[in-house]
Amino acid sequence: MTDPTYYFSYTPVNIAPEIAAGLFLVIAVVLTVQTFKARGPRWLLVLPITALSEAIGYGFRVVCIYWTTLGTFTAMTMFLLLPPNALALTNYKTLGEVVRKSQDSIPSHQIPKVFLLKPRFITWFFFTSDVFSFLLQGAGVGISTQEDKRDLAKHTVLAGLYVQLFFFAVFLGIAAYIFFDRRFVVMCGPKDSSEQQAKRRLFSVIIVTTVMLYLRSVYRVAEFAGGYGSKIYGTEWLFYMCDTVPVLLSFAMYMWSFIGHHFKRSRAPRAVGGGGGGGGGVNQSGASIKLNAYQMSPMYVGQHQHCYAV
C-alpha cells in the first residue's frame, strides 16, 4: 500500500467517487430498460455497458482512497480513460444507420456518390479509428506501470488522444452535412410529430455528445501533456468538471432522447391479402403489403402520419 499522493499528487476526496459510481450504475439500469422497452437494436447495449464500466472505474477510485497500489491506480485509470470511447462508437453507428436507411428509401440516382457518405464507410472507418485510438491509450496506460517508461507511456496515450480529436472533428463535419441534407431522413419516435423534428432530436444527441467527448479529450490531452505534478494533473476538481461532468451530460442526452426510438427492431410481419379482414392490402402493382401489428395500430398511424418510417 502506498500514500495516495504518490500517484494522484493530491489526497483524493471521499464521497465524490461514490456518488459518481452510484449515478453511473443508475444510468446503466435506465439505458438497459430503455433499450428493451423501445425494442432498440442490440448495439445500443454498448451504452449501459459503458456506464457500468464507468461505475467500476469510480469504484476503483474509492478503493484508491483507502488502499492505493500500482494495480488499483492503473485499473482506475484504465476504466475511467477508455470506456467513453465506446460512446463515440455509438454515434458512428447511429449516423451510419441514418445514411443506410435513408438510401434504402430514395431513388438510386439521388443517392450520394461521395465515399464519405457511404454507410459502410461512416461506420467502419470511424469504428477503426476509434479502436486504434482505444488501443493506443490502453497501451499507454499499460506501459505506465513501468516507471522507467513513463515518458513513452505519456506520449503513447497522447498519440491516441490526438487521433481521437482529429476524427471527432471529421465526424462532426460529416454529421453536420447529413443533418442539413434533406435526402437523409429519420424515423419518428414517440415524441416526434414530423420527420424534421425526429431528425433534429436525433442529431442534437449525436452532435452534443460528440462535442462533450471532444472537450473531455482536450482536457485529457492537457492532463497527460503536463504530466505528473502539473497544475492540471494535480487539481482534482478539474477532473470532475472536465471528465466526469461531460460524460454524465452525454449519458443524460442519450436517456433524454433515446436513440432506440428511431431504430426499432421489426416484429415478425404477417402477410395479409387484399380481400382479408384488415391488416394490410395490395398496392397498385398487385403486390401484397406486409404490416406488423404495431404498424396497423391507431397509435402508430397517429404518430407517423407526417413521418417517413425509414
Secondary structure, 3 states (H helix, E strand, C coil): CECCHHHHCCCCCCCHHHHHHHHHHHHHHHHHHHHHHCCCCHHHHHHHHHHHHHHHHHHHHHHHHHCECHHHHHHHHHHHHCCCHHHHHHHHHHHHHHHHHHHCCCCHHHCCCCHHHCHHHHHHHHHHHHHHHHHHHHHHHHHCCCHHHHHHHHHHHHHHHHHHHHHHHHHHHHHHHHHHCCCCCCCCCCCCCCHHHHHHHHHHHHHHHHHHHHHHHHHHHHHHHHCCCCCCCCCHHHHHHHHHHHHHHHHHHHHHCCHHHHCCCCCCCEECCCCCCCCCEECCCCCEEEECHHHHCHHHHHHHCCCCCC
